[in-house]
Every structure is written in C-alpha cells, then in structure tokens.
C-alpha cells in the first residue's frame, strides 16, 4: 500500500474510527475489495462505521435467534423433568400456577418450527448448514406427527424426553462452534486483573444487600442498620471477594499453564468450558437434591447433560462476538452494569412470594454475576499485567487463610449474631434466605449446613414421593359405617390456603381486620393447639378428606378406598358441593350427584372465596330437594403466595399498614373475612346458620420472611405447621359435647369429628387416624388424646415430630442432611437448636417408626414404587 494514497491515510485513521487497530485493519481490507474506494478519508470512515453497525446488528440478531432456540429446548427439557418427578407433576404440570406453562405445552410444535426458522436465518451464511438443518427439520416432522408435551405423564418416558430434548441443542451448538471462523493466535495481552474482579465482587454484594433492604422496606419492616446487620454486610462483601479471587486465580493459572502453547486460545477455551460445566453441573445437582429430593444416577446424568448444554449454548452465543472483535465500549458497558444492578435491586420486591423455591432469583443472580463481570472488565480491565504462579498462589492462600481465620474466630467478633457458633451459622443462613447473591457465595465457599446422607436420610427417601401408590387397605374410621339416625346439619368446610392463626383476631388480640371470623369463633370454638401434618396443600388436603395420615404419594389410587369424607357424604345422603380444584379432581370419584363449583377457573391460583360463595348461594337457592343437607368444601387461594384473581388490589383500597403484619396477607385475609361474613349473614337470613356445622381452617401456614424463612412445603417450622381451626356447631350439638382447646390436634381430626357428631361411633383408635375433637364425656375425650404428632413435607423427604403435647419440635431433612430440635414453650419461633447426638438418635428412631406405621397400614414395602425404585 502506497503511503501517499488516501487508502493508507484511512488505514492510519482506523484506530480513531474503531475500537482497535486490528479492527480497523479488518474493515479496511474488507472495504478495499469494493470499487469506488473514496478519496476522502472522512467519507471512508463513515462508510466503514456504517458497515460496522450492520455487522454488529447481524451478529446480535443472530445471537438472539440462537438464544430463543436454546431457551425453547431448555424449557422443554425442564418441563419434561418436572413431569417425571411426582410432586412437581401434580403441583406444576397438572396444576400450573403460571398461564404460560399450559400455553407452552399446547403450542410446543409451532414454537419448535418458529425457533428453528430463526436458527436457519442465523446460520444462513454458515458452511455445511444443510445437513444440520435437515437433521433438525426431521426432528420437527416427527414432533408434528407425534406431539408429546401436552399429554406427557408421570412416567419414565418423561425423563427420557427431558434428556432427548437437550440433544438438538448440543448438536446445533457444537456445529456452530466448529464452523465459527477463528482469529489467528493473538499476542499475550495480560492475565485477569484482580482489582477489577474485587471491585465487581464488592458491587455485587452491595447491590444485593440493597435489594434485601428494599424488600424489607417494601413489606413495611423497619430498615436495620444495627451491629448485626452491618456485620452480615461486611461478611457478605468478604465472601463475594473470596469467590472472585478464587475464580480469577483458577483462570489465571490456566492462562499461565497454556502460555507457551501454539493453540493456547483454543486450549483455554476448552479448559474454561470444562470448568464452567463442572461448576454448573455441581450447582444443578445440588438444586435437584435440596429442592426436589431428586438424587441418584438419574439426577447426576441430567445435571451433567444440562450443564453441558448450557455451556455449549453460552459458547455459541459468545464466540462470534470474540472472533469478530466486538468489545463493549466503556460507556455502554457501564450503562449495562447499572441496568442489571437496578434490576437485581428491584427483582426480589417485584416477584415477592411468587418465586417457586427461589428458582428465578438464583437464575437471575447467576446471570447478574456473569453480565456484571463482563461489563466491569470491558470498562476497567485495560493494561492487565502478566501474573506468575507464585503471585497467584500467594494471593489465593492469603485470601483463603484470612477468610477462614475470621470464620474460626466468629464467636468473638460476631456476638451480635449469636452467642454460639450454631447461632451465628443460623443467623447467616437466615440472611442468606433474603440475599440470593450472598447465599450462593456463602454456599460455594462450603458453608452450607450439610452432612452425608446417612441411614435416616436414605430411609426417609424410600418412603417419599412414592410412584403408583396403591390403596390396598380400606380406610375405616368406624367399624361399620351405616346411615345416621341423628340430626343431619348442613356442613360447610372452608379451608383457606396459607393462613396462620396469628393473623386472626380470635388468636391474636393485635388483629383488627378479621371481625367476622372473630365473631364465628365467639359463637363456636377456636382450637388453639392445631397443626397440619403436611407442610403443603398437595398432601394436606387429601389428608383432611381421609381423616388420616397417608402414604407420601400423589396420589394413592383408587383414592375412594381411603376417602372418609366422601364415604360419609354418600352414606348419610349429603348433597356434595365442592369447589372443584386441581387436587379434588384427583381425589373424588366421578359422580353425577356431585355439584362442582369454580370449573371456570383455568388455573388453581384463581380460585377465591368470594366468587365461590356467590356460586354456593345460587346453588343452595336453586337446588331441588332442599330438605337434603349439603356438605360443602372449598379451599380458596386468596392468601396463597401465588394467588392471582380479580379481587380489588391493595393500592386501590386505601389499606392501612399494621405493624408486625405482612400487608399482602393481612389485606387479602380481610377480603376473605368480608366475604365469609356476608355468607354467614346469608345463612342467618335463610335460617340455616344455627343449624349448620361451619368449619374454618387452613391447610398450612406460611413463612413470610420475618424470621429469615420463606414459603412452605419444603420445610417444617411453627409458622408453617400451626394452623387456625374454628368450629361452629348447632345449638343441639353444642349443649352435649365437651372439648379441650389446648389439646394437641391436627387437621386430620376434622373428618373423624364429623363422623362422631353425626353419630358414627366409636372412632377407631389407630396411630394413623385422626381423633374426634368433641366427645360427650371427659373420659372419652381423654381416651382419644394424643401426646405426639408426626409431620411431613408434601414435596421432599422432610419429616418432623411434635412431642410432649407440642412442646418439642424435632425436624429432619434429607438434603442437606440436617436435624433440629426446638423447645417451643421457651422458643416459640424455633430459633435455637437444642439437638444433641442422643436426642437425634432418639427422635430419628421415632421418625422411622412412624414411617413404618403408615407404610404397614397401607401395605407398602419400601423399594416398590418409590422414586428411587420407580416402576421401569
């Protein structure tokens, strides 16, 4: 090239027009092939810049199309895995809480072809594309004639499909990576700079610490800047910094080890990919084990394949940007970092309780780490120096030793967090429940309270999420159930999902938003020591209908053999009227005589009590044969964390905040109370109130974050297991019964109580059965008294015991394997673990005995039909 030509001058101007001289060279030689090379340098620069913008647009559009294809296949795989696991099949697939899930299943084939068309457009310039696209098109033809997702069942093919769905993604991304042209090996430009990584870690910690405080403030809890909160904030920063230093040290050691290789870039890429696959696979396997109790070789295989697919997809998206030399400009990188930081701050408050098992927040936190790191290095990591092995190891050892030294001396400096190591650890876990980023960093550093899965853990898993459970035993609460000859009152059962007793005035004098429930309790009985035996709806509701503990299965079939409440309605000729939710659709026998309400609700979380009551009142008014009594059951979801209905919102109702209460729950419960009050008025106007049995209860409580614990189903704590139970009786019954409102009681006692009140006696005494809450004599009441109660999660292998009339609470978890013992008389919030090796062995043996009792009653043998020994 002649130095005097305009072309050479444009070439020299390239570094000012582009991000680097290399990029300028590339565009100069590309443009020089076209005729009409402009003599004006500025015009040449503008022309090259327009071409650069077009190239940027093409690459980013291609990446988005590939991302859509990858997201489609990943969602398909996860959907199939959820269908394979018994709990998630019934809780998420058969009864989805999100409208997009059934829509995705119904339009699965169309979405395949739409995303495949996008991939074809993205790959149009690629060599050897026809073979790959033909292969993927063949899979689409099969899917067109044999769609499977909408009709998928809870069997082995679901697991197979979860694995097979990842294969097209792996095939396409491997081809994409192999056909992406690479640059010549560049010169060494320095290793990863520690200062930028540490700054990124500090920013991540501060952002998520702020998000935690914003969440607290959004729930009207006071901001906490005390010593304990400050210590947790500093410890979060130190944890993030150590994770960053550890990751950077590993990456730098890889760079040092490959520095002299001729193909060092490719070798580094392979090593980085292997490391990312390993870390991602470990995290996925940990999630499957802890959140879903899905373990064993199937879980390991799926976790490995999913991590490989994610790594390949990331490589296919990022590699074209690297090869094309597309670097983020400093201003743009900082703008993106600020944007994702704001999103991270607002996300916990935005989704509130609508994040199942924290999946969304953990996934976003991983994305946040990656994006923030990329942006900070693009903006700040210029002029990085070469590292040496000795320097890298020295930094790593000093950082690790300092962290462990501080951790070992926490008993001295962390006194605001607790007086013992165990209390300090519990305080940190409680904070981790509110700060997702700290939770990840804390657990990556090996601070999770984990132990190997021992004998107790393995036994619990054998009795959990049993597949194809058979109701081999006829459940009989009384020896011979015959039509009653006594009064048959109307029976109205309202089981309000997720309500805690401390949110009802009859149990808590600070409550002023449930006047109608308080009045009902005044007319009847508010039992004060009532617990659910299951921490979630999918087993708590069936247990209410059975009046007994059940096998941990979704669901025993035929359920009619164990459905005591349905037997009662049929025997005593009750008109059965039910809010036909997704659980009852699995439990109740088909019957033309049953009246179903709420069939217009397409999603279970749209069932709400006001709409149900309007339908019930119309049914009572219009039904023929009004002399026939009604047995009504509803489980409205107004207060559930996933509730989504058409009721007025808090913002438009001038709701006044009450200190110490979650505003969402208090407001929604006040709406429930108003609608129940209107129904009670309706019964009084019709002359039915004084002649009806009215039961108001909840299937479980909920942890709302005030103690650092969230949600239900997956854990056993007092705020989850203790429930309200208010019973209104007809005057003729009330005059001749006795009760003890402080006695240890369960929701499984409701159906035996109805049996007793209707004259079906005596109730069989069996450790699996519930007990009548009311009897005619104190001696009979003492005969049915229980002193301990067996508890369980409905989702995973988590079990517990209430002992000494509810004073002691023992809980044991399979993953992470851990056990706890709380004295609820002195520690009602269950914050101080009193467990000793002797007490752990004692209560562990009792848990096993209870598991055996339930299994023996129903004729179940471990290993046959369990999740770990599924029917092949």
Secondary structure by P-SEA (a helix, b strand, c coil): cccccaaaaaaaacccccccaaaaaaaaaaaaacccccccaaaaaaaaaaaaaaaaaaaaaaaaaaaaaaaaaaaaaaaaaaaacaaaaaacccccccaaaaaaaaaaaaaaaaaaaaaaaaacccccaaaaaaaaaaaaaaaaaccccccccccaaaaaaaaaaaaaaaaaaaaaaaaccccccccccccccaaaaaaaaaaaaaaaaaaaaaaaaaacccccccaaaaaaaaaaaaaaaaaaaaaaaaaaaaaaaaccccaaaaaaaaaaaaaaaaaaaaaaaaaaaaccccccaaaaaaaaaaaaaaaaaaaaacaaaaaacccccaaaaaaaaaaaaaaaaacccccccccccaaaaaaaaaaaaaaaaaaaaaccccbbbbbcaaaaaaaaaaaaaaaaaaaaacccccccccccaaaaaaaaaaaaaacaaaaaaaaaacccccccccaaaaaaaaaccccccccccccccccccccccccccbbbbbbcccccccccccccccccccaaaaaaaaaccccccccccccccccaaaaaaaccccccccccccccccaaaaaaaaaacccccccccaaaaaccccccccccccccccccccccaaaaaaaaaaaaacccccccccbbbbbcccccccccccccccccccccccccccaaaaaaaaaaaaaaaaaaaaaaaaccccccbbbbbbcccccccccccccccccccccccbbbbbbbbcaaaaacbbbbccccccccaaaaaaaaaaccccccccccbbbbcccccaaaaaaacccbbbbbbccccbbbbbcccccbbbbbbccccbbbbbccccccccccccccaaaaaaaaaaaaaaaaaaaaaacccccccccccccc
